[in-house]
Amino acid sequence: MDIIKPKKPPLLKRPLIIGVTALSFVAIASTFLISSESAYRVEREQLMLGIVQSGDLQVVVDGYGMLRSDKH
């Protein structure tokens, strides 16, 4: 005759673990987003601003020996 052993319930159930993990993630993320120290600020005087110009881009390549394409 087989004896059926009752299963012990796990100490921490899977939904509980997922809930605690999600809550921890939200708490840590909100702490970083709300914290004033996480925001990096730059004064306008510290920036170098310029005007974008269009035109040909000249590329100069210096090398020793003979340069050839990798397509040949």
All heavy atoms as TSV, in Angstrom:
chain	resi	resn	atom	element	x	y	z
A	1	MET	N	N	0.835	-1.158	0.000
A	1	MET	CA	C	0.000	0.000	0.000
A	1	MET	C	C	0.892	1.238	0.000
A	1	MET	O	O	1.847	1.319	0.767
A	1	MET	CB	C	-0.888	-0.026	1.239
A	1	MET	CG	C	-1.670	1.222	1.416
A	1	MET	SD	S	-2.575	1.191	2.941
A	1	MET	CE	C	-4.186	0.861	2.347
A	2	ASP	N	N	0.573	2.200	-0.873
A	2	ASP	CA	C	1.331	3.440	-0.959
A	2	ASP	C	C	0.835	4.420	0.091
A	2	ASP	O	O	-0.361	4.547	0.337
A	2	ASP	CB	C	1.164	4.081	-2.338
A	2	ASP	CG	C	1.875	3.261	-3.409
A	2	ASP	OD1	O	2.775	2.503	-3.049
A	2	ASP	OD2	O	1.532	3.418	-4.582
A	3	ILE	N	N	1.796	5.081	0.691
A	3	ILE	CA	C	1.447	6.103	1.674
A	3	ILE	C	C	1.697	7.461	1.027
A	3	ILE	O	O	2.802	7.755	0.570
A	3	ILE	CB	C	2.292	5.955	2.944
A	3	ILE	CG1	C	2.045	4.585	3.576
A	3	ILE	CG2	C	2.008	7.080	3.917
A	3	ILE	CD1	C	2.936	4.294	4.749
A	4	ILE	N	N	0.686	8.278	0.986
A	4	ILE	CA	C	0.802	9.607	0.392
A	4	ILE	C	C	1.330	10.565	1.460
A	4	ILE	O	O	0.721	10.742	2.509
A	4	ILE	CB	C	-0.554	10.093	-0.148
A	4	ILE	CG1	C	-1.046	9.134	-1.234
A	4	ILE	CG2	C	-0.436	11.503	-0.669
A	4	ILE	CD1	C	-2.433	9.453	-1.737
A	5	LYS	N	N	2.480	11.142	1.145
A	5	LYS	CA	C	3.065	12.099	2.067
A	5	LYS	C	C	2.562	13.491	1.698
A	5	LYS	O	O	2.575	13.872	0.536
A	5	LYS	CB	C	4.592	12.069	1.977
A	5	LYS	CG	C	5.206	10.771	2.430
A	5	LYS	CD	C	6.703	10.847	2.332
A	5	LYS	CE	C	7.344	9.549	2.776
A	5	LYS	NZ	N	8.803	9.607	2.663
A	6	PRO	N	N	2.137	14.232	2.671
A	6	PRO	CA	C	1.695	15.597	2.364
A	6	PRO	C	C	2.888	16.474	1.984
A	6	PRO	O	O	3.959	16.369	2.581
A	6	PRO	CB	C	1.037	16.076	3.663
A	6	PRO	CG	C	1.650	15.229	4.725
A	6	PRO	CD	C	1.981	13.916	4.080
A	7	LYS	N	N	2.669	17.297	0.963
A	7	LYS	CA	C	3.744	18.190	0.523
A	7	LYS	C	C	3.818	19.383	1.456
A	7	LYS	O	O	2.799	19.935	1.858
A	7	LYS	CB	C	3.473	18.674	-0.892
A	7	LYS	CG	C	3.565	17.588	-1.924
A	7	LYS	CD	C	3.363	18.169	-3.307
A	7	LYS	CE	C	3.466	17.069	-4.344
A	7	LYS	NZ	N	3.282	17.589	-5.709
A	8	LYS	N	N	5.037	19.751	1.794
A	8	LYS	CA	C	5.227	20.934	2.616
A	8	LYS	C	C	5.144	22.160	1.708
A	8	LYS	O	O	5.751	22.184	0.636
A	8	LYS	CB	C	6.597	20.903	3.292
A	8	LYS	CG	C	6.731	19.847	4.346
A	8	LYS	CD	C	8.089	19.938	4.999
A	8	LYS	CE	C	8.257	18.884	6.065
A	8	LYS	NZ	N	9.587	18.949	6.693
A	9	PRO	N	N	4.412	23.161	2.117
A	9	PRO	CA	C	4.361	24.372	1.295
A	9	PRO	C	C	5.721	25.076	1.321
A	9	PRO	O	O	6.401	25.070	2.353
A	9	PRO	CB	C	3.271	25.216	1.948
A	9	PRO	CG	C	3.202	24.729	3.352
A	9	PRO	CD	C	3.587	23.283	3.300
A	10	PRO	N	N	6.134	25.619	0.198
A	10	PRO	CA	C	7.423	26.314	0.190
A	10	PRO	C	C	7.382	27.529	1.112
A	10	PRO	O	O	6.324	28.123	1.332
A	10	PRO	CB	C	7.606	26.734	-1.267
A	10	PRO	CG	C	6.251	26.685	-1.865
A	10	PRO	CD	C	5.478	25.669	-1.096
A	11	LEU	N	N	8.540	27.864	1.671
A	11	LEU	CA	C	8.595	28.982	2.606
A	11	LEU	C	C	8.209	30.293	1.921
A	11	LEU	O	O	7.468	31.095	2.464
A	11	LEU	CB	C	9.998	29.086	3.205
A	11	LEU	CG	C	10.443	27.903	4.065
A	11	LEU	CD1	C	11.870	28.109	4.541
A	11	LEU	CD2	C	9.513	27.737	5.252
A	12	LEU	N	N	8.746	30.519	0.777
A	12	LEU	CA	C	8.403	31.715	0.013
A	12	LEU	C	C	7.784	31.283	-1.298
A	12	LEU	O	O	8.382	30.562	-2.086
A	12	LEU	CB	C	9.647	32.567	-0.260
A	12	LEU	CG	C	10.302	33.197	0.952
A	12	LEU	CD1	C	11.571	33.915	0.554
A	12	LEU	CD2	C	9.359	34.170	1.627
A	13	LYS	N	N	6.589	31.722	-1.527
A	13	LYS	CA	C	5.922	31.345	-2.761
A	13	LYS	C	C	6.435	32.215	-3.900
A	13	LYS	O	O	6.878	33.341	-3.697
A	13	LYS	CB	C	4.415	31.491	-2.602
A	13	LYS	CG	C	3.847	30.540	-1.573
A	13	LYS	CD	C	2.359	30.681	-1.481
A	13	LYS	CE	C	1.818	29.710	-0.430
A	13	LYS	NZ	N	0.385	29.803	-0.287
A	14	ARG	N	N	6.363	31.683	-5.094
A	14	ARG	CA	C	6.880	32.365	-6.270
A	14	ARG	C	C	6.245	33.746	-6.488
A	14	ARG	O	O	6.957	34.714	-6.743
A	14	ARG	CB	C	6.720	31.487	-7.506
A	14	ARG	CG	C	7.245	32.132	-8.747
A	14	ARG	CD	C	7.218	31.191	-9.909
A	14	ARG	NE	N	8.569	31.178	-10.430
A	14	ARG	CZ	C	9.141	30.200	-11.044
A	14	ARG	NH1	N	8.497	29.089	-11.227
A	14	ARG	NH2	N	10.355	30.300	-11.483
A	15	PRO	N	N	4.920	33.916	-6.401
A	15	PRO	CA	C	4.344	35.255	-6.583
A	15	PRO	C	C	4.841	36.260	-5.546
A	15	PRO	O	O	5.015	37.430	-5.840
A	15	PRO	CB	C	2.840	35.036	-6.451
A	15	PRO	CG	C	2.628	33.602	-6.761
A	15	PRO	CD	C	3.865	32.904	-6.307
A	16	LEU	N	N	5.097	35.779	-4.336
A	16	LEU	CA	C	5.605	36.665	-3.304
A	16	LEU	C	C	7.000	37.153	-3.658
A	16	LEU	O	O	7.312	38.334	-3.512
A	16	LEU	CB	C	5.616	35.942	-1.957
A	16	LEU	CG	C	6.148	36.739	-0.767
A	16	LEU	CD1	C	5.259	37.946	-0.507
A	16	LEU	CD2	C	6.237	35.857	0.452
A	17	ILE	N	N	7.839	36.270	-4.153
A	17	ILE	CA	C	9.204	36.633	-4.552
A	17	ILE	C	C	9.163	37.636	-5.697
A	17	ILE	O	O	9.885	38.636	-5.692
A	17	ILE	CB	C	10.010	35.378	-4.930
A	17	ILE	CG1	C	10.235	34.509	-3.699
A	17	ILE	CG2	C	11.342	35.762	-5.548
A	17	ILE	CD1	C	10.883	33.181	-3.991
A	18	ILE	N	N	8.313	37.385	-6.687
A	18	ILE	CA	C	8.205	38.297	-7.825
A	18	ILE	C	C	7.697	39.658	-7.363
A	18	ILE	O	O	8.202	40.703	-7.800
A	18	ILE	CB	C	7.283	37.688	-8.904
A	18	ILE	CG1	C	7.954	36.451	-9.520
A	18	ILE	CG2	C	6.965	38.709	-9.992
A	18	ILE	CD1	C	7.058	35.676	-10.452
A	19	GLY	N	N	6.728	39.682	-6.476
A	19	GLY	CA	C	6.190	40.944	-5.969
A	19	GLY	C	C	7.223	41.749	-5.198
A	19	GLY	O	O	7.335	42.956	-5.374
A	20	VAL	N	N	7.965	41.082	-4.337
A	20	VAL	CA	C	9.000	41.766	-3.553
A	20	VAL	C	C	10.093	42.296	-4.467
A	20	VAL	O	O	10.574	43.423	-4.298
A	20	VAL	CB	C	9.574	40.824	-2.472
A	20	VAL	CG1	C	10.807	41.417	-1.825
A	20	VAL	CG2	C	8.520	40.507	-1.432
A	21	THR	N	N	10.481	41.525	-5.469
A	21	THR	CA	C	11.508	41.964	-6.417
A	21	THR	C	C	11.030	43.178	-7.203
A	21	THR	O	O	11.780	44.149	-7.376
A	21	THR	CB	C	11.872	40.816	-7.382
A	21	THR	OG1	O	12.290	39.685	-6.618
A	21	THR	CG2	C	12.974	41.230	-8.321
A	22	ALA	N	N	9.801	43.147	-7.687
A	22	ALA	CA	C	9.261	44.274	-8.451
A	22	ALA	C	C	9.151	45.515	-7.581
A	22	ALA	O	O	9.493	46.622	-8.013
A	22	ALA	CB	C	7.896	43.900	-9.031
A	23	LEU	N	N	8.696	45.362	-6.357
A	23	LEU	CA	C	8.582	46.490	-5.439
A	23	LEU	C	C	9.955	47.088	-5.124
A	23	LEU	O	O	10.110	48.312	-5.075
A	23	LEU	CB	C	7.876	46.054	-4.158
A	23	LEU	CG	C	7.576	47.151	-3.151
A	23	LEU	CD1	C	6.619	48.166	-3.755
A	23	LEU	CD2	C	6.979	46.554	-1.895
A	24	SER	N	N	10.948	46.246	-4.945
A	24	SER	CA	C	12.304	46.727	-4.693
A	24	SER	C	C	12.838	47.503	-5.891
A	24	SER	O	O	13.468	48.557	-5.737
A	24	SER	CB	C	13.241	45.559	-4.380
A	24	SER	OG	O	12.807	44.873	-3.250
A	25	PHE	N	N	12.610	46.984	-7.087
A	25	PHE	CA	C	13.068	47.654	-8.299
A	25	PHE	C	C	12.425	49.030	-8.435
A	25	PHE	O	O	13.095	50.020	-8.732
A	25	PHE	CB	C	12.769	46.802	-9.534
A	25	PHE	CG	C	13.152	47.453	-10.818
A	25	PHE	CD1	C	14.480	47.533	-11.199
A	25	PHE	CD2	C	12.179	48.016	-11.641
A	25	PHE	CE1	C	14.830	48.153	-12.372
A	25	PHE	CE2	C	12.523	48.635	-12.819
A	25	PHE	CZ	C	13.862	48.704	-13.195
A	26	VAL	N	N	11.119	49.109	-8.200
A	26	VAL	CA	C	10.409	50.390	-8.297
A	26	VAL	C	C	10.927	51.362	-7.245
A	26	VAL	O	O	11.131	52.555	-7.530
A	26	VAL	CB	C	8.891	50.175	-8.160
A	26	VAL	CG1	C	8.153	51.479	-7.985
A	26	VAL	CG2	C	8.352	49.424	-9.366
A	27	ALA	N	N	11.189	50.898	-6.055
A	27	ALA	CA	C	11.691	51.766	-4.993
A	27	ALA	C	C	13.075	52.314	-5.326
A	27	ALA	O	O	13.343	53.508	-5.157
A	27	ALA	CB	C	11.723	51.003	-3.667
A	28	ILE	N	N	13.957	51.462	-5.823
A	28	ILE	CA	C	15.308	51.905	-6.170
A	28	ILE	C	C	15.275	52.862	-7.351
A	28	ILE	O	O	15.949	53.898	-7.351
A	28	ILE	CB	C	16.213	50.685	-6.456
A	28	ILE	CG1	C	16.458	49.904	-5.162
A	28	ILE	CG2	C	17.538	51.120	-7.069
A	28	ILE	CD1	C	17.132	48.576	-5.361
A	29	ALA	N	N	14.483	52.551	-8.375
A	29	ALA	CA	C	14.399	53.416	-9.552
A	29	ALA	C	C	13.820	54.775	-9.191
A	29	ALA	O	O	14.316	55.813	-9.648
A	29	ALA	CB	C	13.554	52.748	-10.632
A	30	SER	N	N	12.787	54.805	-8.364
A	30	SER	CA	C	12.200	56.092	-7.986
A	30	SER	C	C	13.156	56.901	-7.123
A	30	SER	O	O	13.189	58.124	-7.212
A	30	SER	CB	C	10.869	55.874	-7.270
A	30	SER	OG	O	11.070	55.173	-6.069
A	31	THR	N	N	13.957	56.250	-6.313
A	31	THR	CA	C	14.946	56.963	-5.513
A	31	THR	C	C	15.963	57.660	-6.404
A	31	THR	O	O	16.312	58.821	-6.174
A	31	THR	CB	C	15.673	55.989	-4.559
A	31	THR	OG1	O	14.709	55.361	-3.722
A	31	THR	CG2	C	16.697	56.701	-3.717
A	32	PHE	N	N	16.430	56.990	-7.450
A	32	PHE	CA	C	17.395	57.602	-8.355
A	32	PHE	C	C	16.763	58.720	-9.173
A	32	PHE	O	O	17.404	59.726	-9.468
A	32	PHE	CB	C	18.008	56.558	-9.286
A	32	PHE	CG	C	19.107	55.768	-8.644
A	32	PHE	CD1	C	18.983	54.392	-8.488
A	32	PHE	CD2	C	20.265	56.369	-8.193
A	32	PHE	CE1	C	19.981	53.652	-7.890
A	32	PHE	CE2	C	21.270	55.643	-7.593
A	32	PHE	CZ	C	21.129	54.279	-7.438
A	33	LEU	N	N	15.510	58.568	-9.561
A	33	LEU	CA	C	14.862	59.586	-10.374
A	33	LEU	C	C	14.499	60.828	-9.561
A	33	LEU	O	O	14.572	61.944	-10.066
A	33	LEU	CB	C	13.609	59.008	-11.035
A	33	LEU	CG	C	13.857	57.956	-12.108
A	33	LEU	CD1	C	12.535	57.368	-12.591
A	33	LEU	CD2	C	14.628	58.547	-13.275
A	34	ILE	N	N	14.113	60.662	-8.334
A	34	ILE	CA	C	13.699	61.786	-7.504
A	34	ILE	C	C	14.897	62.514	-6.902
A	34	ILE	O	O	14.855	63.722	-6.692
A	34	ILE	CB	C	12.733	61.299	-6.399
A	34	ILE	CG1	C	11.440	60.808	-7.038
A	34	ILE	CG2	C	12.452	62.377	-5.388
A	34	ILE	CD1	C	10.486	60.158	-6.068
A	35	SER	N	N	15.972	61.813	-6.674
A	35	SER	CA	C	17.139	62.385	-6.022
A	35	SER	C	C	17.689	63.554	-6.826
A	35	SER	O	O	17.867	63.480	-8.041
A	35	SER	CB	C	18.216	61.312	-5.861
A	35	SER	OG	O	19.399	61.896	-5.379
A	36	SER	N	N	17.965	64.663	-6.170
A	36	SER	CA	C	18.501	65.834	-6.858
A	36	SER	C	C	19.970	65.638	-7.204
A	36	SER	O	O	20.496	66.313	-8.086
A	36	SER	CB	C	18.317	67.079	-5.998
A	36	SER	OG	O	19.064	66.953	-4.798
A	37	GLU	N	N	20.654	64.758	-6.518
A	37	GLU	CA	C	22.064	64.528	-6.802
A	37	GLU	C	C	22.268	63.772	-8.113
A	37	GLU	O	O	23.327	63.816	-8.707
A	37	GLU	CB	C	22.705	63.747	-5.657
A	37	GLU	CG	C	22.740	64.519	-4.358
A	37	GLU	CD	C	23.294	63.691	-3.223
A	37	GLU	OE1	O	23.647	62.524	-3.456
A	37	GLU	OE2	O	23.378	64.215	-2.112
A	38	SER	N	N	21.240	63.055	-8.565
A	38	SER	CA	C	21.392	62.294	-9.797
A	38	SER	C	C	21.270	63.174	-11.027
A	38	SER	O	O	21.649	62.769	-12.111
A	38	SER	CB	C	20.349	61.168	-9.862
A	38	SER	OG	O	19.053	61.725	-9.970
A	39	ALA	N	N	20.733	64.395	-10.876
A	39	ALA	CA	C	20.589	65.305	-12.010
A	39	ALA	C	C	21.882	66.089	-12.177
A	39	ALA	O	O	22.354	66.759	-11.262
A	39	ALA	CB	C	19.417	66.243	-11.784
A	40	TYR	N	N	22.468	66.021	-13.368
A	40	TYR	CA	C	23.699	66.730	-13.649
A	40	TYR	C	C	23.344	68.001	-14.389
A	40	TYR	O	O	22.649	67.956	-15.408
A	40	TYR	CB	C	24.639	65.856	-14.481
A	40	TYR	CG	C	25.995	66.483	-14.704
A	40	TYR	CD1	C	26.912	66.554	-13.667
A	40	TYR	CD2	C	26.343	67.009	-15.935
A	40	TYR	CE1	C	28.147	67.131	-13.851
A	40	TYR	CE2	C	27.580	67.586	-16.121
A	40	TYR	CZ	C	28.477	67.647	-15.082
A	40	TYR	OH	O	29.692	68.230	-15.270
A	41	ARG	N	N	23.776	69.123	-13.905
A	41	ARG	CA	C	23.427	70.402	-14.500
A	41	ARG	C	C	24.687	71.103	-14.974
A	41	ARG	O	O	25.722	71.055	-14.322
A	41	ARG	CB	C	22.692	71.270	-13.494
A	41	ARG	CG	C	21.397	70.627	-13.070
A	41	ARG	CD	C	20.694	71.445	-12.061
A	41	ARG	NE	N	19.555	70.636	-11.589
A	41	ARG	CZ	C	18.526	71.128	-10.996
A	41	ARG	NH1	N	18.447	72.401	-10.770
A	41	ARG	NH2	N	17.544	70.341	-10.609
A	42	VAL	N	N	24.554	71.767	-16.128
A	42	VAL	CA	C	25.665	72.511	-16.713
A	42	VAL	C	C	25.179	73.924	-16.978
A	42	VAL	O	O	24.104	74.135	-17.544
A	42	VAL	CB	C	26.131	71.860	-18.041
A	42	VAL	CG1	C	27.242	72.667	-18.667
A	42	VAL	CG2	C	26.563	70.436	-17.809
A	43	GLU	N	N	25.968	74.891	-16.582
A	43	GLU	CA	C	25.628	76.289	-16.853
A	43	GLU	C	C	25.856	76.589	-18.326
A	43	GLU	O	O	26.735	76.019	-18.972
A	43	GLU	CB	C	26.484	77.219	-15.988
A	43	GLU	CG	C	26.285	77.041	-14.495
A	43	GLU	CD	C	24.876	77.417	-14.050
A	43	GLU	OE1	O	24.289	78.344	-14.651
A	43	GLU	OE2	O	24.374	76.768	-13.119
A	44	ARG	N	N	25.060	77.508	-18.866
A	44	ARG	CA	C	25.160	77.849	-20.286
A	44	ARG	C	C	26.532	78.423	-20.629
A	44	ARG	O	O	27.049	78.212	-21.723
A	44	ARG	CB	C	24.052	78.827	-20.659
A	44	ARG	CG	C	23.999	79.130	-22.134
A	44	ARG	CD	C	22.756	79.944	-22.461
A	44	ARG	NE	N	22.699	80.302	-23.854
A	44	ARG	CZ	C	22.141	79.563	-24.803
A	44	ARG	NH1	N	21.587	78.415	-24.476
A	44	ARG	NH2	N	22.134	79.954	-26.047
A	45	GLU	N	N	27.144	79.146	-19.698
A	45	GLU	CA	C	28.458	79.747	-19.956
A	45	GLU	C	C	29.551	78.688	-20.114
A	45	GLU	O	O	30.600	78.957	-20.678
A	45	GLU	CB	C	28.831	80.713	-18.824
A	45	GLU	CG	C	27.958	81.954	-18.741
A	45	GLU	CD	C	26.628	81.697	-18.049
A	45	GLU	OE1	O	26.550	80.769	-17.209
A	45	GLU	OE2	O	25.663	82.414	-18.367
A	46	GLN	N	N	29.339	77.506	-19.594
A	46	GLN	CA	C	30.340	76.445	-19.683
A	46	GLN	C	C	30.278	75.690	-21.002
A	46	GLN	O	O	31.154	74.885	-21.295
A	46	GLN	CB	C	30.150	75.453	-18.535
A	46	GLN	CG	C	30.428	76.042	-17.176
A	46	GLN	CD	C	30.153	75.049	-16.062
A	46	GLN	OE1	O	29.393	74.108	-16.228
A	46	GLN	NE2	N	30.793	75.267	-14.918
A	47	LEU	N	N	29.236	75.927	-21.814
A	47	LEU	CA	C	29.075	75.219	-23.077
A	47	LEU	C	C	29.698	75.995	-24.220
A	47	LEU	O	O	29.733	77.227	-24.223
A	47	LEU	CB	C	27.578	75.011	-23.367
A	47	LEU	CG	C	26.808	74.161	-22.371
A	47	LEU	CD1	C	25.341	74.155	-22.744
A	47	LEU	CD2	C	27.348	72.756	-22.342
A	48	MET	N	N	30.205	75.270	-25.206
A	48	MET	CA	C	30.683	75.883	-26.439
A	48	MET	C	C	29.637	75.624	-27.510
A	48	MET	O	O	29.410	74.476	-27.890
A	48	MET	CB	C	32.033	75.285	-26.869
A	48	MET	CG	C	33.161	75.636	-25.954
A	48	MET	SD	S	34.822	75.209	-26.504
A	48	MET	CE	C	34.621	73.906	-27.639
A	49	LEU	N	N	28.992	76.683	-27.969
A	49	LEU	CA	C	27.950	76.557	-28.962
A	49	LEU	C	C	28.479	77.036	-30.306
A	49	LEU	O	O	29.282	77.958	-30.388
A	49	LEU	CB	C	26.717	77.373	-28.557
A	49	LEU	CG	C	26.114	77.010	-27.197
A	49	LEU	CD1	C	24.981	77.956	-26.862
A	49	LEU	CD2	C	25.623	75.585	-27.202
A	50	GLY	N	N	28.023	76.418	-31.385
A	50	GLY	CA	C	28.451	76.805	-32.719
A	50	GLY	C	C	27.334	76.620	-33.716
A	50	GLY	O	O	26.261	76.104	-33.407
A	51	ILE	N	N	27.600	77.041	-34.949
A	51	ILE	CA	C	26.630	76.918	-36.024
A	51	ILE	C	C	27.030	75.732	-36.890
A	51	ILE	O	O	28.193	75.570	-37.255
A	51	ILE	CB	C	26.590	78.210	-36.865
A	51	ILE	CG1	C	26.161	79.379	-35.967
A	51	ILE	CG2	C	25.644	78.071	-38.028
A	51	ILE	CD1	C	26.268	80.727	-36.642
A	52	VAL	N	N	26.046	74.917	-37.243
A	52	VAL	CA	C	26.295	73.757	-38.085
A	52	VAL	C	C	26.389	74.222	-39.530
A	52	VAL	O	O	25.549	74.972	-40.015
A	52	VAL	CB	C	25.155	72.721	-37.936
A	52	VAL	CG1	C	25.380	71.556	-38.876
A	52	VAL	CG2	C	25.053	72.261	-36.500
A	53	GLN	N	N	27.444	73.781	-40.211
A	53	GLN	CA	C	27.651	74.150	-41.605
A	53	GLN	C	C	27.688	72.884	-42.445
A	53	GLN	O	O	28.183	71.846	-42.003
A	53	GLN	CB	C	28.965	74.916	-41.769
A	53	GLN	CG	C	29.008	76.198	-40.970
A	53	GLN	CD	C	30.351	76.883	-41.068
A	53	GLN	OE1	O	31.284	76.344	-41.646
A	53	GLN	NE2	N	30.455	78.060	-40.489
A	54	SER	N	N	27.155	72.997	-43.653
A	54	SER	CA	C	27.218	71.846	-44.559
A	54	SER	C	C	28.310	72.084	-45.584
A	54	SER	O	O	28.646	73.219	-45.914
A	54	SER	CB	C	25.871	71.639	-45.255
A	54	SER	OG	O	25.572	72.770	-46.055
A	55	GLY	N	N	28.878	71.006	-46.087
A	55	GLY	CA	C	29.942	71.094	-47.081
A	55	GLY	C	C	30.636	69.759	-47.217
A	55	GLY	O	O	30.241	68.753	-46.642
A	56	ASP	N	N	31.679	69.755	-48.023
A	56	ASP	CA	C	32.447	68.527	-48.236
A	56	ASP	C	C	33.317	68.236	-47.026
A	56	ASP	O	O	33.910	69.141	-46.434
A	56	ASP	CB	C	33.330	68.651	-49.478
A	56	ASP	CG	C	32.517	68.745	-50.752
A	56	ASP	OD1	O	31.389	68.226	-50.754
A	56	ASP	OD2	O	33.002	69.345	-51.729
A	57	LEU	N	N	33.383	66.976	-46.676
A	57	LEU	CA	C	34.239	66.532	-45.589
A	57	LEU	C	C	35.494	65.948	-46.209
A	57	LEU	O	O	35.445	64.978	-46.955
A	57	LEU	CB	C	33.530	65.466	-44.740
A	57	LEU	CG	C	34.356	64.850	-43.616
A	57	LEU	CD1	C	34.708	65.909	-42.574
A	57	LEU	CD2	C	33.607	63.710	-42.981
A	58	GLN	N	N	36.610	66.552	-45.908
A	58	GLN	CA	C	37.870	66.077	-46.468
A	58	GLN	C	C	38.539	65.155	-45.455
A	58	GLN	O	O	38.770	65.535	-44.315
A	58	GLN	CB	C	38.775	67.254	-46.799
A	58	GLN	CG	C	38.209	68.150	-47.870
A	58	GLN	CD	C	39.124	69.312	-48.187
A	58	GLN	OE1	O	40.211	69.418	-47.636
A	58	GLN	NE2	N	38.688	70.181	-49.074
A	59	VAL	N	N	38.827	63.955	-45.916
A	59	VAL	CA	C	39.469	62.962	-45.060
A	59	VAL	C	C	40.864	62.728	-45.590
A	59	VAL	O	O	41.055	62.398	-46.760
A	59	VAL	CB	C	38.677	61.631	-45.042
A	59	VAL	CG1	C	39.385	60.610	-44.180
A	59	VAL	CG2	C	37.271	61.873	-44.545
A	60	VAL	N	N	41.860	62.906	-44.743
A	60	VAL	CA	C	43.252	62.701	-45.123
A	60	VAL	C	C	43.766	61.484	-44.368
A	60	VAL	O	O	43.646	61.402	-43.147
A	60	VAL	CB	C	44.098	63.947	-44.783
A	60	VAL	CG1	C	45.552	63.714	-45.132
A	60	VAL	CG2	C	43.553	65.172	-45.493
A	61	VAL	N	N	44.322	60.536	-45.113
A	61	VAL	CA	C	44.849	59.324	-44.514
A	61	VAL	C	C	46.343	59.262	-44.795
A	61	VAL	O	O	46.765	59.320	-45.945
A	61	VAL	CB	C	44.151	58.063	-45.087
A	61	VAL	CG1	C	44.752	56.808	-44.480
A	61	VAL	CG2	C	42.664	58.122	-44.847
A	62	ASP	N	N	47.137	59.173	-43.748
A	62	ASP	CA	C	48.577	59.019	-43.898
A	62	ASP	C	C	48.938	57.596	-43.518
A	62	ASP	O	O	48.427	57.049	-42.545
A	62	ASP	CB	C	49.326	59.985	-42.979
A	62	ASP	CG	C	49.122	61.437	-43.386
A	62	ASP	OD1	O	48.932	61.681	-44.587
A	62	ASP	OD2	O	49.144	62.309	-42.491
A	63	GLY	N	N	49.789	56.997	-44.298
A	63	GLY	CA	C	50.204	55.641	-43.986
A	63	GLY	C	C	51.518	55.309	-44.655
A	63	GLY	O	O	51.906	55.932	-45.637
A	64	TYR	N	N	52.206	54.338	-44.132
A	64	TYR	CA	C	53.460	53.899	-44.692
A	64	TYR	C	C	53.193	52.760	-45.664
A	64	TYR	O	O	52.320	51.931	-45.446
A	64	TYR	CB	C	54.416	53.421	-43.591
A	64	TYR	CG	C	54.798	54.533	-42.653
A	64	TYR	CD1	C	54.248	54.601	-41.384
A	64	TYR	CD2	C	55.685	55.507	-43.041
A	64	TYR	CE1	C	54.599	55.610	-40.507
A	64	TYR	CE2	C	56.031	56.536	-42.190
A	64	TYR	CZ	C	55.490	56.584	-40.916
A	64	TYR	OH	O	55.821	57.594	-40.076
A	65	GLY	N	N	53.915	52.731	-46.724
A	65	GLY	CA	C	53.758	51.659	-47.693
A	65	GLY	C	C	52.705	51.990	-48.729
A	65	GLY	O	O	52.395	53.151	-49.000
A	66	MET	N	N	52.147	50.953	-49.307
A	66	MET	CA	C	51.188	51.140	-50.402
A	66	MET	C	C	49.777	50.834	-49.867
A	66	MET	O	O	49.530	49.777	-49.329
A	66	MET	CB	C	51.547	50.161	-51.527
A	66	MET	CG	C	50.762	50.321	-52.761
A	66	MET	SD	S	51.600	49.348	-53.997
A	66	MET	CE	C	50.220	48.843	-54.957
A	67	LEU	N	N	48.894	51.784	-50.045
A	67	LEU	CA	C	47.514	51.609	-49.595
A	67	LEU	C	C	46.681	51.108	-50.759
A	67	LEU	O	O	46.772	51.616	-51.864
A	67	LEU	CB	C	46.951	52.927	-49.063
A	67	LEU	CG	C	47.671	53.527	-47.872
A	67	LEU	CD1	C	47.046	54.859	-47.517
A	67	LEU	CD2	C	47.614	52.593	-46.698
A	68	ARG	N	N	45.868	50.132	-50.524
A	68	ARG	CA	C	44.977	49.638	-51.563
A	68	ARG	C	C	43.658	49.208	-50.922
A	68	ARG	O	O	43.603	48.898	-49.739
A	68	ARG	CB	C	45.606	48.504	-52.355
A	68	ARG	CG	C	45.921	47.299	-51.533
A	68	ARG	CD	C	46.565	46.230	-52.366
A	68	ARG	NE	N	46.825	45.090	-51.486
A	68	ARG	CZ	C	47.035	43.883	-51.889
A	68	ARG	NH1	N	47.056	43.650	-53.162
A	68	ARG	NH2	N	47.237	42.930	-51.030
A	69	SER	N	N	42.625	49.131	-51.730
A	69	SER	CA	C	41.303	48.790	-51.249
A	69	SER	C	C	41.228	47.308	-50.896
A	69	SER	O	O	41.901	46.471	-51.501
A	69	SER	CB	C	40.275	49.128	-52.335
A	69	SER	OG	O	39.009	48.638	-51.975
A	70	ASP	N	N	40.375	46.971	-49.947
A	70	ASP	CA	C	40.188	45.568	-49.605
A	70	ASP	C	C	39.225	44.883	-50.575
A	70	ASP	O	O	39.000	43.687	-50.481
A	70	ASP	CB	C	39.669	45.432	-48.176
A	70	ASP	CG	C	38.305	46.064	-47.986
A	70	ASP	OD1	O	37.886	46.845	-48.859
A	70	ASP	OD2	O	37.678	45.789	-46.948
A	71	LYS	N	N	38.679	45.614	-51.517
A	71	LYS	CA	C	37.759	45.048	-52.504
A	71	LYS	C	C	38.499	44.372	-53.660
A	71	LYS	O	O	37.910	43.600	-54.392
A	71	LYS	CB	C	36.850	46.142	-53.086
A	71	LYS	CG	C	36.120	46.964	-52.043
A	71	LYS	CD	C	34.968	46.181	-51.466
A	71	LYS	CE	C	34.109	47.057	-50.597
A	71	LYS	NZ	N	34.344	46.996	-49.197
A	72	HIS	N	N	39.776	44.656	-53.852
A	72	HIS	CA	C	40.542	44.072	-54.981
A	72	HIS	C	C	41.344	42.877	-54.550
A	72	HIS	O	O	41.881	42.691	-53.584
A	72	HIS	CB	C	41.474	45.097	-55.594
A	72	HIS	CG	C	40.702	46.202	-56.267
A	72	HIS	ND1	N	40.765	47.488	-55.828
A	72	HIS	CD2	C	39.846	46.212	-57.299
A	72	HIS	CE1	C	40.018	48.239	-56.585
A	72	HIS	NE2	N	39.422	47.478	-57.489
